[in-house]
Amino acid sequence: MKKKPYLSLQHSESVIVAAASNIFAAYIVSNHVGKDEQEAWMERSIQEAIWIATKTDEIVHSDEEMS
């Protein structure tokens, strides 16, 4: 029996995974991802999710940041 991988993601990492998954899915649905290009497009999706998260953090201030 194959051992299941164990992941312990922080909340911010989980948010990036969710955003990157949506971005990657959009690339797949729009036929941008070729047969042997999944890894490159996944990397691009992760980088874009990080960019979006960073810009959001710069612009939006949460309640915890105000105190």
Summary of the structure (lengths in Angstrom):
residues: 67
radius of gyration: 15.4
end to end distance: 50.7
largest distance: 50.7
contacts: 123
relative contact order: 0.13
helix: 67%
strand: 0%
